[in-house]
Amino acid sequence: MKLSNYKLAILALIITNVIWGASIPIFKWSLQEVPPFTFAFMRFFISAIILLPFTIHSLKISRQDFVSLFVLSFLGFFLHIGILLYGLSISSSVNASVIATAAPIFLLIGSAILFKEKIKSRTIVGTAISLIGVTAIILRPIFDHGLDGTILGNSLFVLSTISFVGYTFILKNYVTHLRAVTVTFYLFAFATLTFLPFYLVEATQKNILFALSGQAFIGILFGAVFTSVIGYILYNFAIRKVKASETGIFLYIDPFITVLIAVPLLHENITFTFVIGALLVFIGIFIAEKRLQYHPLKQLFHKE
């Protein structure tokens, strides 16, 4: 059975979010052996090198596209990924995944602001409930074991999620005429350049490149090949076929994949506070969106 472009986009989003859900605990595991900005620089440098042969004949773009792609890279990579990695170095990976799942709330709010979509009363109620859940996860350390630096990490996850929402809106509306692989290459190249100064600062502290362990390289290569090259090509393809406000539904996949890997790999604990916060996030999103028919698998197998 041949899938339509829309169903191919749905399948691409499902695969992407499985990869991204797995990447969060894998990144945290590798960050035990490598500084965050070195990790980010090497990941995107390798990703850009991998894509270069596939884009060498389509690198010519307009000045406007150049500026748009730089802004995209700054929001979706330097801010989103940089903040995420730094947050992972001081907080739990399961916290990062659930907080990122609140992105549909920000997508709905952004759609209302940017595209003048009317916000219904249930959206307001659902948003409030989700934000309470996010707040519970941010403040989880206080309830579980007392005040520590984890709260800062959890707060950074919120900023990282907002940056990714901005990336999604710009990608959806300003660079739809370019090939997905061309867009992705430029995003990686700009990310490499913006992370370079921070990598050099970390590199001056010690000879990082030759001190990296196998554990560090596994995370970097997973990030470069799967999370970056495969994940972002699929996402950049899918976002052109699916409404921006609907892409957030696929983030529901991430926390389940994250927990499956984080518990055995990192020995992270699933506490009562975490469960309550996560439930509030999901309940709030459901109330705000009120559309079970947009479940990823149902969308994939829906007859057109």
SULDAHU-V544159 format. One record per backbone hydrogen bond with DSSP energy under -0.5 kcal/mol. CO is the residue of the C=O (numbers start at 1). NH is the residue of the N-H. E is the energy in kcal/mol with one decimal. If there is no record, write none. Layout:
<<CO	NH	E> <CO	NH	E>>
//
This chain:
<<4	8	-2.4> <5	9	-1.9> <6	10	-2.0> <7	11	-2.6> <8	12	-2.4> <9	13	-2.2> <10	14	-2.1> <11	15	-2.4> <12	16	-2.5> <13	17	-2.3> <14	18	-1.8> <15	19	-2.2> <16	20	-2.8> <17	21	-2.1> <18	22	-1.8> <19	23	-1.9> <20	24	-1.1> <21	25	-0.6> <22	26	-1.4> <23	27	-3.0> <24	28	-2.2> <25	29	-2.3> <26	30	-2.0> <27	31	-2.5> <29	32	-0.8> <30	33	-2.4> <30	34	-0.8> <35	39	-2.2> <36	40	-2.3> <37	41	-2.5> <38	42	-2.4> <39	43	-2.3> <40	44	-2.3> <41	45	-2.3> <42	46	-2.2> <43	47	-1.9> <44	48	-2.4> <45	49	-2.0> <46	50	-2.2> <47	51	-1.9> <48	52	-1.6> <49	53	-0.6> <51	54	-1.2> <51	55	-0.8> <52	55	-1.3> <52	56	-1.2> <55	58	-2.2> <59	61	-0.5> <62	66	-2.2> <63	67	-2.2> <64	68	-2.5> <65	69	-2.8> <66	70	-1.9> <67	71	-2.4> <68	72	-2.5> <69	73	-2.7> <70	74	-2.4> <71	75	-2.4> <72	76	-3.3> <73	77	-1.8> <73	78	-2.0> <74	79	-2.8> <75	80	-1.8> <77	81	-1.0> <77	82	-1.6> <79	83	-2.6> <80	84	-1.8> <81	85	-3.0> <82	86	-2.0> <83	87	-2.5> <84	88	-2.5> <85	89	-1.4> <87	90	-1.3> <87	91	-1.1> <92	96	-1.5> <93	97	-2.0> <94	98	-1.9> <95	99	-2.4> <96	100	-2.1> <97	101	-1.1> <98	102	-0.5> <99	102	-1.3> <100	103	-1.8> <101	104	-0.8> <102	105	-1.3> <102	106	-1.1> <103	107	-2.6> <104	108	-2.6> <105	109	-2.1> <106	110	-2.8> <107	111	-2.6> <108	112	-1.9> <109	113	-2.1> <110	114	-3.3> <111	115	-2.0> <111	117	-1.4> <112	116	-0.5> <118	120	-0.6> <120	123	-0.5> <120	124	-1.5> <121	125	-2.3> <122	126	-3.0> <123	127	-2.6> <124	128	-2.1> <125	129	-2.2> <126	130	-2.5> <127	131	-2.5> <128	132	-1.8> <129	133	-2.0> <130	134	-2.7> <131	135	-2.5> <132	136	-2.3> <133	137	-1.9> <134	138	-2.6> <135	139	-2.5> <137	140	-0.9> <139	142	-1.2> <139	143	-1.2> <140	144	-2.3> <141	145	-2.6> <141	146	-2.0> <148	151	-1.3> <149	152	-0.5> <149	153	-1.6> <150	154	-2.6> <151	155	-2.3> <152	156	-2.2> <153	157	-1.5> <154	158	-1.1> <155	159	-1.6> <156	160	-2.5> <157	161	-2.1> <158	162	-2.2> <159	163	-2.0> <160	164	-1.8> <161	165	-1.9> <162	166	-2.0> <163	167	-2.0> <164	168	-2.3> <165	169	-2.1> <166	170	-2.1> <167	171	-2.6> <168	172	-2.1> <169	173	-1.4> <170	174	-2.1> <171	175	-0.7> <175	178	-1.1> <179	183	-2.5> <180	184	-2.4> <181	185	-2.2> <182	186	-2.2> <183	187	-2.2> <184	188	-2.2> <185	189	-2.7> <186	190	-2.8> <187	191	-2.1> <188	192	-2.5> <189	193	-1.9> <190	194	-2.4> <191	195	-2.1> <192	196	-1.1> <193	197	-0.6> <195	199	-2.3> <196	200	-2.5> <197	201	-1.7> <198	202	-2.0> <199	203	-2.7> <200	204	-1.7> <201	205	-0.5> <202	205	-0.9> <202	206	-0.7> <206	208	-2.2> <207	211	-0.6> <208	211	-1.1> <208	212	-0.7> <209	212	-0.7> <213	217	-2.1> <214	218	-2.3> <215	219	-1.5> <216	220	-2.2> <217	221	-2.9> <218	222	-2.4> <219	223	-2.5> <220	224	-2.4> <221	225	-2.9> <222	226	-1.4> <222	227	-2.1> <223	228	-2.0> <224	229	-2.2> <225	230	-2.2> <226	231	-2.8> <228	232	-2.1> <228	233	-0.5> <229	233	-1.4> <230	234	-2.1> <231	235	-2.4> <232	236	-3.0> <233	237	-1.8> <234	238	-2.6> <235	239	-2.6> <237	240	-0.8> <238	241	-1.8> <238	242	-1.4> <243	246	-1.3> <243	247	-0.9> <244	247	-0.7> <244	248	-0.5> <246	249	-1.1> <247	250	-1.4> <248	251	-1.6> <249	252	-1.2> <250	253	-1.5> <251	254	-0.6> <251	255	-0.7> <252	256	-0.6> <253	257	-1.6> <254	258	-2.8> <255	259	-2.7> <256	260	-1.9> <257	261	-1.4> <258	262	-3.6> <259	263	-1.9> <261	265	-2.3> <262	266	-2.2> <262	267	-0.7> <262	268	-1.2> <263	267	-0.9> <269	271	-0.9> <271	275	-2.2> <272	276	-2.4> <273	277	-2.5> <274	278	-2.8> <275	279	-2.5> <276	280	-2.2> <277	281	-2.0> <278	282	-2.4> <279	283	-2.9> <280	284	-2.4> <281	285	-2.1> <282	286	-2.4> <283	287	-2.5> <284	288	-2.5> <285	289	-2.7> <286	290	-3.3> <291	294	-2.0> <292	295	-2.0> <295	299	-2.5> <296	300	-1.7> <297	301	-2.0> <298	302	-0.8>>
//
